[in-house]
């Protein structure tokens, strides 16, 4: 194992890049803009230029660099082929090969949610577990599956898309994917806000949420903490629905741990504890004891995980 590696987390607005020691210590991180012009055709060259600049700045020897790990917002096959990153304008191509040719370094790529899961498994809330599922609760609901310390990609690069578990076939509203009744329509920041608005519109119940200029996920959880009955019901439904999805996942994956991450996980123990309570009641008996913990790396999970892809070179 060489001394250094680079972890790259490509987002729709910025690209986060980290220089790490391959023991797992983050030495430095920085960001560059994600240029979406020309169907995202500048992104890899911008990443390569930034890494070349950092190598020169730090006087690093190429022979001391393990490689570059890359997390991207779309499905990635095990051979490094990206199967369209719509938010970046990318089509189907081998991102590992293209970036490697620009840098003359080994490159490994993965889906951003999978890579974040690997980061938490390596250095975060999932440290010590070889088999885990990360549930990312943000605008949507994403996930990543780690089995025997490695990312599970699936045949089409779509393993871990837990936000699209079907929960309610009769849901009239459409999921972002175009179908109906998926987990992220209920267990995500967007989902709980949607349900809060529905609840307020369909009744005259008193709630502190009515006085807000804008309803947010954070506001719903905060109102629940303060004893608002409607907000408490919304949070309880959120946690119950998420626990149902996790219990179903456990029946297929049987992980040692679930790691809850994303912006919603900032609700902390109110989220984790309630999800755990429902999960224990719902899970198949041999899976009842699965650890449920919170992510700890925050927005750095992607760069840790991207660098973690290099551990198996």
C-alpha positions, 0 to 999 in steps of 0.5 A: 500500500502506497502512502497517499491517495486522493478521494473525489466526490463529484456533486452537481454544484461542486467537486470535493477533493481530499488528499489522504494518507492511505491509513485513513487520515484526511490531510487536506480537502478543498472544492472546485466548481462543477462545470456543467457546460458541454454536457459535463465535458470539462469535469474530469479535466478540471479534477485532473488539473486540480490534483496535478496542482496539489501533487506539485504544491506538496512535492509528492512523488507519483510513486507514493500515490496509490491512486484516485477514488471517485464518487459520482451521482449515478450508477457505476458498473464494477468495471468503472463504466458510468451508466448516465449521470443525468445531473452532470450531463454524462452519458455512458462511458468508462470514467475510470479509464478516462481520468486515469489517462489524464493523470497516469494514476490508477482510478476507481469509481463508484456511485456517490451513495455507495462511496459514502457508505464505504467511507462510513464503514472505513472511518465513520459510524460503521467502523468495525463492521464488514457488512452494513447498509447506509441509509442516506436521508436527505432531499431523497432517500439513498443508500449503499450496501457493503458486504465483506468490506466491499461495495455491492454494485449489482448487475446494473449499478443500482444496488442500494437504491433503497429509496425506491422500495415500494411502500404503498402502491395506491399512492397517487403522487409521483416519486422523482423517478416517475413511479409511485409509493416509494420509500423516499416519498415518506422517509426523506426531508422532501417527503415529511414536508409534503406530508406535513402540508397535506396534514395541515391542508386536510384538517384544522388541527392546531399546530405550531407548523401553521405559524411558519413562513416555510415548513422544513424537515428540521422544523417538523422535528423541532416542533415534535421535540417541543411536544407539537402533537401533529409534528410528533405524528409526522415524525412517528410515521416517518420513523415507522415507514423507514423501519419497515423498509429497513426490516425488509432490507435486513431480510435480504442483506442481513447486515451487522449494522445500519448507518443513518446519514444525510441531513435528516440524521442531524435529528440525532437520537430522536430519529435513531432511537425511534427507528430502532424501536420500530425496527426491533418489533418488525424485523425477522427474529434473527435480525432484531439485534442489528446495530442502528447507528448514526453517520459521523463523517458528514459531508466528508464521507464521500471523499473518505469512501472514494479513497477507500475504493483504493484499498483493494487495488 
